[in-house]
Amino acid sequence: MNKCELANSVKSSLDQYFKDLDGEPPHALYDMVLSCIEKPLLEYIMQHVSGNQSKAAEILDINRNTLRKKLQQHNIE
């Protein structure tokens, strides 16, 4: 999946989200979207690197401590 396909998937999901709201106001949309995307991303990368946090942090281009914090936030071992 390339970047454009991922963006299209997010847009499609947001379209459905707003349809499901049926006129109700959205709440905390930014955090909701990031959480929905971040957890599966972290799970996938951690599996890809067989749990090696240093390699995962390098692939994600984030600090290892930041990765550890995010893993804890999402209850990922």
N, C-alpha and C positions, 0 to 999 in steps of 0.2 A: 504494500500500500504506500503510495507516495504522499507527500505533504498535502496536495490538493484533494486527494481522496479522504484524508483524515479531516480536513477542513469541511468538506462536503458532509461527512458523517456528523460532525458537530452541528453544522447548520440544520441538517435534517432532524437531528434529535431536539434541537431548540424549537424548530417549527412544531414538532409534536408536543413538546412541553407546553408551549403557549396555547395550542389547541386544547390540550387537556385542562388547562386552567379555566377555560370557559368563561373568560371575562374577569376572573379574580386577579388581583394584583400579584405579580411575582415577588418573591422574597429571597434575599441572600443568594441571588443567581450566580454571582461570580464565585463565591465559595463552593456552591453546589457543583458547578461545572468543573472547577479545578479538582475537587475531591473525586468526582466521577472519572476523571481522566488520570489523575495522579496515581491512585491506588493500583489500577491494572498495569500502568506503565512500570511502576516500581516492582510489582510482582513478576512481570515478564522479564525485566532486566535482571532481577535477582536470580531467577531460574536460569536465565541465559548464562550467567557467570558462576553458576553453582554456589551461590551464596557469598561470593567474594565481594565484600563491600568496597574495597579499594578499586577493583576493576569496575564495579557498578558506578561508583562516583566518577571515575574517569570517563566512562561512556556517556553518562548524563551531564558531564562537565559541571559538577557541583562538588563542593567540599565534602569530605567524608563525614564530618560531624553533622553537616546539614542533612546528608543522606540518612544517617542514624536517627536523627530527630524525626524525619519524615516516615521512616520505617516504624518507629514507635507510635507516631500519631495514627498510622493506619493499621496498627497491630500486625505488622508483617515481621516474621522471625527471620 
